[in-house]
Amino acid sequence: MRINDVLRGKPRHDVVTISPDATVRELIRLLAQHNVGALIVSEDGSSVTGIVSERDVVRRLNESDDVLTHPVSAIMTAEVQTCEGTTPVDQLMQIMTDRRIRHVPVVEDGQLSGIISIGDVVKSRIGELEFERDQLDHYVHQT
């Protein structure tokens, strides 16, 4: 299974982005509004400048109370792990586990095309296992 297969199974394909100049307060509003755990930081809505998550906000709140007025660029991760739609799910699962990351932007030809969360990966893996179980169960009960 490839990342494109997982993207097709998601109910929403749109990726929420935020400008690096937006405030952390605006970031929190968008995270809540869209019920997501991370946003792609982008200058133009299609390139990846960074990524920022709920964890980034919480960690910075611990350091400074006025973080809500800071720009997103002050708390984002600038070195972003990305993948392509053709990346095997197992490969991305390993990368996410090794690097302890929960969200990975999908980039095709330098343009943002989706985002994959660890929840998306787990859901797809469970679906594969359930399909295999059903096939084995069907095989066993036919003979």
N, C-alpha and C positions, 0 to 999 in steps of 0.2 A: 504494500500500500504506500502511496505517495502523499505528500502534503496537499496537493491539489484535490485528492480524494477527500481528505479531511475538510478542506475549505468548502467543498460542495455540500457536505453534510451539515454545515453550520447554518442556523436559521438566518443569520445576518452576515452579509459579506462586506459591508462598509467598515472602514477603519477610521476611528476617531483620531484626529490629529490635533496638536496644539502648537502654537507659535512659541519659539524659545523666549520671546519677550513677554509672553503672558505671565500673569502673577500665579503664584502657588494657590492663592484663593480661587482663581478661575479654574485651575487644574482640578481642585477638589470638587468644584461645582460640576465640571464635565464628567469626572469619574462617577459621581453619584447619579447624574442625569442619565448616563448611558449604562449604568450598572456594570462597569468594567473595572479591572484591577490595574490597568496600565494604559498609557496613551503614547502614541508615537509623536515625538517632537519633530516638526517639519516646518521649514521656511515657506514651502509652497503647496503643501498638502499631498505631494507625491514623492518627495525625496525623504530620506531618513537622516535627520540631524542628530537624533538621540532617542532615548526612551525614558519614561519616568513612570514610576509605580507608586502605589499606596505605601509600600515599604519605604521608598525614598522620602516621602512626606513625613512619615512617623519618625524615622531616624533623625531628620533635620529638626523636627519639633522638639526632640529631646535636647538638641544643642542650642536652640534659639527660639524664643517666643515670637519674634517678629518675622519668622520665615514666610508667613502668609503673604507678605508684601514683596518678597523677593521674586525675581524672574525665574521661570521654570528652568532656564539654562543653568542656574546656580545649583540645582539639585539633580539634574538629569544625568543619566549615564551616556557619555558621548561615544564610547567604543561599543557599538551595538552588534551583537551576534545576529546575523540574518540567515535566511535559508531561501531556497528557490522552490517553486511548486513541484519540481521533479525530485526533490530530496526525499529519500525513503523515511517513513515515519520512525522506524527503528533507529536510524542514524540520528535524527533530531532528538528522539527520546534520550539517547545516550549523551548527546551534547547538553541537553537541558539538565540532566542528572549530574554530569561531571562539573558543569559550570554553575550549578545551583540557580538557574534562571527559570522564570515561570512564563515569560512571554517572548516570542520571537517573531519579528516582522518577516513577512514573505515578500521578496523583491524579485521582480522579473525585468530584465533589461534596464536596471537602474531605477525602476519605478516601483513604489509601494503597491502591492496587490492584495495584501491581506495580513492578518496577524493570527498566530497560533498560540494558544495557551496550553499549559500543562494539562488542564482539564479537558481540552479538545483532544489531546493525544491519548489520555487515559480513556476517554469515552470511545475513541475509535478502536483502541486495543481491546476493550471489553466487548465491543461489537464483533470484532474478529473472533474472539474466543467463544462467544455465544454461538456464532455461525458454525464454527468447527465442532462445538459440542452437539449442536442440533444435527449436523451431518453424521457425526459418529453415532448418535442415538438412532437416527433413521436407518443407518447401515446395520446396526446391531439388531434392531427389531424387524428387519426384513428377512433375515436368515433364520 
